[in-house]
Amino acid sequence: MEQTTEDNRSRTLSAARRLFFKKRFARTSTSEIAREAGTSKTILYREFGNMEGVLQAVIEVEVRRFGGANTSEIDSYDSFRAAVIEFGAALLAFLNQPDTIRFARVMSEQARQ
């Protein structure tokens, strides 16, 4: 079965995310990500440029994970209030997920460097 670029990208980002959470960004190598994803470093560099490109792509995936909030029409105070409550509940649920907390640690570590 032939692997598509999108399949490879998805596997690479999943592997990078797992390794960043487990080992932290600074302690993760491209070799480890490639091995975990079942790809090569050459393909990783071609797709993402460098480790910062991998991190940026992981961040973009994390942002999209949260971005699925309801975008219903707001046409009254009640619909606005309901949308704000729904957004707040979704935000709190997102922030309290163990993966979000681990991801915040990865981002904090990278920001310090």
C-alpha positions as CSV (number, residue, x, y, z in Angstrom):
1,M,0.0,0.0,0.0
2,E,1.5,3.3,-1.1
3,Q,1.8,6.0,1.6
4,T,0.6,9.5,0.7
5,T,2.3,12.7,1.8
6,E,-0.6,13.5,4.0
7,D,-0.4,10.1,5.7
8,N,3.3,10.7,6.3
9,R,2.7,14.2,7.6
10,S,0.0,13.0,10.0
11,R,2.2,10.1,11.3
12,T,5.1,12.5,11.7
13,L,3.1,15.1,13.6
14,S,1.6,12.4,15.9
15,A,5.0,11.0,16.6
16,A,6.5,14.4,17.3
17,R,3.6,15.3,19.6
18,R,4.0,12.1,21.6
19,L,7.8,12.6,21.9
20,F,7.5,16.3,22.8
21,F,5.1,15.4,25.6
22,K,7.2,12.5,26.8
23,K,10.7,13.9,26.4
24,R,10.2,17.6,25.8
25,F,11.0,19.5,22.7
26,A,14.7,20.1,23.5
27,R,15.4,16.5,24.2
28,T,13.7,15.1,21.0
29,S,15.7,14.6,17.8
30,T,14.7,14.4,14.2
31,S,16.0,10.8,14.1
32,E,13.6,9.8,16.9
33,I,10.6,11.5,15.3
34,A,11.4,9.8,11.9
35,R,11.9,6.4,13.5
36,E,8.7,6.7,15.6
37,A,6.7,7.9,12.5
38,G,8.2,5.2,10.2
39,T,9.7,7.7,7.8
40,S,13.1,9.2,7.1
41,K,14.9,12.3,8.3
42,T,15.1,13.4,4.6
43,I,11.4,13.4,4.3
44,L,10.9,15.1,7.6
45,Y,13.3,17.9,6.6
46,R,11.7,18.2,3.2
47,E,8.2,18.5,4.8
48,F,9.0,20.7,7.8
49,G,12.4,22.3,7.1
50,N,13.7,21.8,10.7
51,M,12.7,21.0,14.2
52,E,11.1,24.4,14.7
53,G,9.0,23.7,11.6
54,V,7.9,20.4,13.2
55,L,7.0,22.2,16.4
56,Q,5.1,24.9,14.5
57,A,3.1,22.2,12.6
58,V,2.3,20.5,15.9
59,I,1.1,23.8,17.4
60,E,-1.1,24.4,14.4
61,V,-2.8,21.0,14.9
62,E,-3.3,21.8,18.6
63,V,-4.9,25.1,17.7
64,R,-7.2,23.4,15.2
65,R,-8.2,20.9,17.9
66,F,-9.6,23.7,20.0
67,G,-11.0,25.7,17.0
68,G,-14.0,23.5,16.5
69,A,-16.3,25.8,18.5
70,N,-19.8,26.5,17.4
71,T,-20.1,29.2,14.8
72,S,-23.9,29.5,14.9
73,E,-25.7,32.8,14.1
74,I,-25.8,35.3,16.9
75,D,-28.9,37.4,16.5
76,S,-30.0,38.2,20.0
77,Y,-28.8,38.6,23.6
78,D,-29.8,35.1,24.4
79,S,-27.9,33.6,21.5
80,F,-24.9,35.7,22.3
81,R,-25.1,34.6,26.0
82,A,-25.4,30.9,24.9
83,A,-22.4,31.2,22.6
84,V,-20.2,32.8,25.3
85,I,-21.2,30.1,27.8
86,E,-20.5,27.4,25.2
87,F,-17.2,28.9,24.3
88,G,-16.2,29.2,28.0
89,A,-17.2,25.6,28.7
90,A,-15.2,24.4,25.6
91,L,-12.2,26.5,26.6
92,L,-12.2,25.1,30.2
93,A,-12.6,21.6,29.0
94,F,-9.7,22.1,26.5
95,L,-7.4,23.7,29.1
96,N,-8.0,20.9,31.6
97,Q,-7.1,18.1,29.2
98,P,-3.9,16.3,30.2
99,D,-2.5,16.7,26.7
100,T,-3.1,20.5,26.8
101,I,-1.3,20.8,30.1
102,R,1.7,18.8,28.7
103,F,1.6,20.9,25.5
104,A,1.7,24.1,27.6
105,R,4.9,22.7,29.3
106,V,6.5,22.0,25.9
107,M,5.7,25.5,24.7
108,S,6.9,27.1,27.9
109,E,10.2,25.2,27.7
110,Q,10.7,26.3,24.1
111,A,9.9,29.9,24.9
112,R,12.6,30.0,27.6
113,Q,15.2,28.9,25.1
